[in-house]
Amino acid sequence: MSDRVFSAEEKAKLTQLINEGITVMQEVDDLNEGLSDTVKAIAEEMQIKPTVLKKAMRTAYDGDSHLAFPGDHGDVVRV
């Protein structure tokens, strides 16, 4: 560990950063939990595996605008 001594101003900045970071991380956790609940509900309603919906969201987020889902008769449905 470093022997550096922080000034009162530096300590205040670090404390503020850590507190804001904790708040943001909690908000992200809450949003992820809500999204997971929504995915599960829609997956159940549409009889799609939640992992398929999650993968579709991840693919869309990563920039692939051509999403495909398995259809009722083994065909592929593009969205």
C-alpha positions in Angstrom: 0.0 0.0 0.0 1.1 3.5 -0.8 2.4 5.8 1.9 0.7 8.8 0.3 -1.2 11.1 2.6 -4.3 12.7 1.1 -5.3 16.3 1.8 -8.8 17.0 3.3 -9.9 18.2 -0.2 -8.7 15.0 -1.8 -10.3 12.8 0.9 -13.6 14.7 0.3 -13.3 14.1 -3.5 -12.7 10.4 -3.0 -15.5 10.1 -0.5 -17.9 11.8 -2.9 -16.7 9.6 -5.8 -17.2 6.4 -3.7 -20.7 7.5 -2.5 -21.8 8.4 -6.0 -20.4 5.2 -7.4 -22.3 3.2 -4.8 -25.5 5.0 -5.7 -25.0 4.4 -9.5 -24.1 0.7 -8.9 -27.3 0.2 -6.8 -29.4 1.9 -9.5 -27.8 -0.4 -12.2 -28.6 -3.4 -10.0 -32.2 -2.3 -9.6 -32.6 -1.7 -13.3 -31.1 -5.1 -14.2 -33.4 -6.8 -11.7 -36.4 -5.0 -13.3 -35.3 -5.9 -16.8 -34.8 -9.5 -15.8 -38.3 -9.6 -14.3 -39.8 -8.1 -17.5 -37.9 -10.5 -19.7 -39.1 -13.5 -17.7 -42.7 -12.2 -17.9 -42.7 -11.6 -21.6 -40.8 -14.8 -22.3 -43.4 -16.8 -20.5 -46.3 -14.9 -22.2 -44.8 -15.5 -25.6 -43.5 -18.9 -24.9 -39.9 -18.0 -25.6 -36.9 -18.9 -23.5 -35.7 -15.9 -21.5 -32.1 -16.6 -22.7 -33.3 -16.1 -26.3 -34.7 -12.7 -25.5 -31.6 -11.7 -23.4 -29.3 -12.8 -26.3 -31.5 -10.7 -28.8 -31.1 -7.7 -26.5 -27.4 -8.2 -26.2 -27.0 -8.6 -30.0 -29.1 -5.5 -30.6 -27.1 -3.6 -28.0 -23.8 -4.7 -29.7 -25.0 -3.2 -33.0 -26.5 -6.1 -35.0 -29.8 -4.7 -36.3 -30.8 -8.0 -37.9 -32.3 -10.0 -35.1 -33.7 -13.5 -35.7 -36.0 -15.8 -33.6 -37.0 -19.3 -34.2 -40.6 -19.4 -35.5 -43.5 -21.8 -34.7 -42.6 -24.2 -37.5 -38.8 -24.2 -37.2 -38.5 -21.2 -39.5 -36.6 -18.1 -38.6 -38.4 -14.9 -37.9 -36.5 -11.6 -38.4 -37.3 -8.6 -36.4 
